[in-house]
Every structure is written in C-alpha cells, then in structure tokens.
Amino acid sequence: MKTRAFSFKLPQELIAQEPPAQRGTSRLLVLDRTSGGLSHARIADLPSLVTAGTVMVLNDSRVRKARLCGTSRTGGRVEALLLEPLPDGKWKALLEQARRRRGKEYWFPGGVKGMVAEAGEGTCTLSFDPPLDEAYLELHGHVPLPPYIRRPDTPADGDRYQTVYARSIGSAAAPTAGLHLTEGLLSELRRGGVEVVSVTLHVGTGTFLPIRGESVEEHVMHTEAYNVPPESALAVNRALREGRPVLAVGTTAVRTLESAWDGGELRPGEGRSSLYITPGYRFKVVSRLLTNFHTPRSTLLVLVSAFAGLKPILRAYREAIREGYRFFSYGDAMLIR
C-alpha cells in the first residue's frame, strides 16, 4: 500500500501540548467495527462500554528520564535520548548527526563524561564514565516528551507522562493510551466484571518514526523487548477459549500479545518484537482496542487501520478533527470495538 494513503491534514492547534487538567477526563471517540458507526463519549464512560468478561491488557512499562543534555569540549550543546542499556554498561541512544560524532566526548551533569563509541544513521552507542544508573537518570535526566510537544518538560510531566500502573522501567516513550486511566476507573472496570492484567513492552522512539518509503511494506520495524507474565497468559488464553473479548490498551499491548502468540495460545515469558502489523494482518488475540489518535504516515496509524480498516479510521479521524478532539500523546482517545 502507498504510504500517502495514511496521510491526513491536522490543524496544529489540535496537537495537545499539555495533558488534560485532570487525568481521566479525556474525550473518547467510539468506533464500531461491525457497523462502522461512530459515537462520542468520555473516558469515564469506559465501564459502560466494556462488557463484563472482557480481559483488558495494560502495558506496565515505566518511562525513564531518558533525555540527557550535555556539552562538547568547545561548549556546544548536545542532547542524547537513551533507548536501552546494553550488557557492557554502554547505552543505545539517539543522537543528532550521530555518524559524524563517532569518537567524540561530551560532558553531562554531575561530572559524567560520555563518548560516542559506535555510530550509525541516527542511533549510536554511548559509553559513560562513571557508568549511568537509574538513580542518576532520575536526578539529571529529562522526561522524553515527543518532538511535537513544543515546550520543555516540567516536573508535572514526570507524573502525567507516566501511567498510574507503570512498574517495570525501560521505556523511552510512554504507552500513551494508558495515560487516560485512573486507579478509580480501573477499580470500577473490575467491579463490572472486567479482568485487568498486565504485560510489559519497553517502548522505543522507533514507535513514533514516520514511514519514509513510498510504500508501507518498505518500512523496517524497530525491535522492542517484551514480557508476558504467566498469570496474564493464563487469563488471555482462558478468555480466548471461552470466546470472551481481549481489549488491548494501546498499540504496544497489541504488538506484545500478537508477538507472543505461538499458533495455539499466548506464550508467557520474555521476547523481542519486531512485528509490523499492516492491513491484511489477521489478529489472533486482540478483538478490542483503546488507543490514542496517531501521527500521519506512522506505523501506529497503519496498525489501527489494519485492525479497523483504513477507510473507517480516516473517517473517524475526520470526525475527530471536526469535533475538535485533541491529538497525539497528551490528546484524547478512541475505543475500537
């Protein structure tokens, strides 16, 4: 399929620059895959929209303060986005003009020296002296807000760019569909007969990269680490055997569940996913999806189009734009059922 088919025009004022004043108050556009019907609701309405017996799957990955600001020997500013730690103590990172910086040294807060050990197109390997740990990043790092949020991060982002159920640290970007959920809303869903379980997929920034080729098939998907706990696999497999819905909260939960499917059941344990879901893909696990509104020409928009159909998705996006919904990470949400 042509990449341009996944384009749409979005007024800049609809790109959310701040989260809603209170978590759990976002708008919700509901798309019925069977009828194609659209309806308007609020996130607070989820308990009446999700049927009893549904298994809701959350991604409990926690965002680290992965953005580090440093200086060169001559005083020039550099910004590194740490993607994941490597076994030798180095870090895989994003660095502007990384290939040209190989072997160069930079100084970061707290007297830490960093060196570009290896470099490719965009990504590189950074070594640090002394080595970095999570405590250092929590003290000196910045919240890795996406580039379409055109402001510096604030202390409030440390809370709001994190789900209330975040546990396992390792993401360089938030699994943003979960940002809407509150503890109270999750408790209400459980009381209504919804079974809530977790998986972990550590989100890399490749999730948000646009597709640059002329066709979606040319794109090479990034790889991300995931884990499916045994109890979550049991709950999902039981629901599938009994014909009950599985609702994924976010595209990262979708990719985890579909990657861990071994042909007969959901397999527990750790793995790495480079699954690229495009139209024509047959979903084995997920039958419902709570998601945000995604950027044009992104693998995320391609995934939701594979789930609900490109025409219904673009029609829903046009409706959301007409109605003034807020888009992207801090924006409103969509329930596809």
N, C-alpha and C positions, 0 to 999 in steps of 0.2 A: 504493500500500500504506500501511496505517496505521503511523505511527511507533512506536506502542506494541508492535507485533509484534516489534520489535527490542530489547525490554527484557528484562532478566534480573536476578535478585537475586544479589548477590555479597557474601559476608561481608567486612567491612572488613579483617580480618586477612590476607586473600589478596591485597590490593593491595601489591605489592612496594615497600618503601621503600628498599631497598638492592639493588645488583646482587649476583649470587652471589659468594661469596668468591673464586672463580677463573673468569675468562672461559672459556666453552666447556664448562661443567659443567651447563647448564640441562637440565631435563626437556623431552621432546618428545612431544606427542600426534600420532599419525599418523592421518589420515582418508583412507580410500579412497573416491573419488567414485563409482566404479562399483558397489562392493558396499555402501557405507555403513559398512563395518567400521571399528572403532577399535582402535588398539593403542598401547602405551606404550613409549617408547624414551628415549634421551638424544641431545642434540645431537651428541655424539661418534659416534653411530651413523649419521650422515648418509652417509658413504661407502658403507655397505651398503644404503642406502635410495634413493640417487640412481643411476640407471642410466647406464652408460657411453654416451657420445654426447650426453648432455644438455648444453644450453647454460645455464649458471647466470648470471643477470644481477644484478649488485650496483649499488646506488646509492652512488656515492663522494662525495656531498656531505659537507662538513665543517661541523660545528656551530660557529658563532661564539659568543663570550661576549656574548650579546645583551641580557642583563638589566642595566639601569643604575639605580642608586639615587641619588637626589638630594634636595635640599631646596628649599622655597619661600623667598620673601623673609622670611616670618614664622617659618621654621623647621619647617614641616610637611614630612612625608616624602612623596616621590613615587617611583614605580617605573615605568620605561618598558621595554617589550620591543621592541627594534628588529627589524623584519621584513625590510627590504631597503633598500639605499641607492638614492637617486633621482639622476637625471642632474645636477641642480643642486646637489648636495652635501648636500641635506636627506635625511632618513630617514623612511620609512613606519614607523609604530610603533603599538603597542597601549598605551593609557593609560586607566586607570580614569576614568570620567566625562569622557571626552575633550572632548565638545562644550562642557562648561562651562568648560574650561580654555583655550579659544582666546585667543591673545594673551598668555598668562601666561608668566612667565620662571621658570626653575629653575636651580639650581646643582649641578653634578656634580663628581666627584673630579677633581683636577688643575686646578682653576680654570676649568673649562669652563662656559659659560653656554648654556642651551638655551631655546628659545622655541617654543610651540605655534603654528605658522604657520597650519595649517588643521586642522579637526576635524570628524569625523562621529560615527556611533554606534560607539564603541569604538576605531576607528582614527583616527590623526591624522598630520600631517606635522610633524616636528620639525626646526628648524634649530639648529646649534651654532656657537659662537664660542669658540675656533677650531674648524674642522671636524674631525670624528672620522675616524680611520683604524683599520685592523685592529690596529695596534700598541697604540693607546690602549685598544681594547676588550679585548685580551688582558691588559693590565695592570690595568684598572679594572672590566671587566665581570664578570658572574657567569654561570655555566652556567645556561641556561634550563630548569631542571627543570620538568616539568608540575605543575600545582597539586595533583594527587592524591598527590604525594610531599610529605609534610607535614614538611619539615625544610629548613634552609638548605643550599645547595650547599657542598661541601667540595673541597679540592684533588684528592681522588681522583676526583670526578665529572668533572674536566677530562679524565681518561683514559677512564673507564668509560662516560661518556655520549657516546662517540665510537667509531665503528667502526675497526678496525685498518687499514682500507684507505681511510679518509677522505682526500680530496685537495683538492677544489675547495670553498673556503669560501663559505658563503652560507646555511646553514640556521638557522632559529630553533628547531628541534626536531630530535631525532635520528631517522634512519630506523632504528627500533629493532629490526627483525628481524635486521639485520646485527650488532647488538651481541653476538650469541652466537658469531660466527665468529672463529676464531683463524687466524694465519698457518699454523700446523701443520695445522689442519683443511682449510684451502683447498689446501695442498700435497698432502694425502692425496687430496682430491677430484680434483685434476688428475692425479695418478698413476693414479687409477682410470678415467681417460678422460673426465672431466667438463671441458668447456671453460668457463672462467670469464672473463666480460667485464664491463665497467662502463658505466653511463650516469650522468648527473647530473640530479637533480631537487632543487632547493633547497626544503626543507620549511618551510612557513609554519605558524603555530599554528592556522590555519583547519582544518588536517587533523584536529585533535582536538576541534573545537567540536561540541557536541551538535546534533542536528536538533530545532528548536524547533516546527516546524509539526506539524499533526495528521497530515499525510501526507508520506512521504519525497519525493514529487515537488515539494513546495512549496519545498524547500531550494535555495538558490543556492550553487553550489560556488565556493570561492575559486580564485584563479589562481596558478600557480607556474611559475617558469622552469625549463626542462629543456634538456639537450643529449644527443644520441646521437652518439658518435664513429663515424666511417666504419668502423673495424675491428669495432666492436660490431654495427653494422647488417649488415655482411657475414656475420659469424658467425651471427646470428639468422636472416637470410634463407636462408643455406645449410642450417641445421637445419630450417627450415620446408619447404624444397623436398624435403629428404630424409626428412621425416616423423619427425624426432627431437624430443624434448621441449624446451620452453623453460621453465626454472624461474626465476621472479622471486623475489628475496629482498626481501620487503616490498611493501606496497601502493603505495609511491611508485614502485618499479620497474615495477609493473603499470601504473600510470597513465602513466608515461613511454612504455612500449612500446606501449600501446594508443593513446595520443595521437599517436605518431609513425607509425602505420600509415596509409598513403595509399591503401589499397584494393587494392594488389597486392603491396606489400613494405614493409619497415620503412625509413623515410626518415631518413638521417643529418642532423645539423645541430641548430641551436637552435630553440626554440619556447617557447610558453607554453601550459600546460594548464589548462583548467577542466573537464576530463572528469569527469562524475559517473556512476559505474557503479552501477546499481541492478538488482535482479532482472529478468530478461528480456534483459539485455545479452548479445550474442554476442561472446565473446572471440575475437580474431583471431590473437593472438600467443602469449599465455601459456597453458600447459597444466599447470603445476605451480606451487605457491606455498608459500614458507616465510614464516610470519607470526607475530606475537605474538597474545595474547588482547586483544581491544579493548573499549573502554568501551561501555556500553549506549547505544542511540539515536545512534550515531555513523556518519558516512559510511564509516568503516573497517569497521565491522560489516556495514553494508549491502553494501559491496564484496565481502567474503568470502562473504556469503550469496548474492550474485549468482554467485559462482564455484562454490560447492559446494552451494547450496540452503539455504534458511533453516532447514528442519527438521533436516537433518543438522548444521548449525552449532550450533544451540541444543542439540541432543542432545550434541554434543561438548563444549560449554561446561558442560552439567550434569555430564558425566563428569569434566571437569577440576576442577570445584568439589568433587565427591565425593572425588576423589583428592588434593585439597589442592594443586593446581598454583598457582603464583604468577602474578598477572595484571598486565597493562599494561606500561609501558616497560621496567622492570627485571625483568619476570617471565619465565615460561617461554615455550616456542614451540610452534608447530603446523605440521606439514607436511601439505599437502593435495595429493593426487596422484591 
